């Protein structure tokens, strides 16, 4: 699996996504309509990914083997393959 730039990421200005030491590395910029909201959404998703993945894994371990657990495990597998 290719490693992504470490978190946290943040939005600077209105649409530039940055990471790294003192947020000096520009990751990308959203240049389309709703760019400010899209940049904030991308950063929120990236920064919460690891915590949400861990919560899903813990929930899957606590659920009985039923359809709901199967759906959760299938979602986990999809996230981990990307």
Long-range contacts (C-beta under 8 A, 24 or more apart in sequence): 4-46, 7-46, 7-47, 7-49, 7-50, 8-47, 9-42, 9-43, 9-46, 9-47, 10-43, 11-36, 11-39, 11-40, 11-43, 14-39, 15-39, 17-42, 17-43, 53-79, 53-80
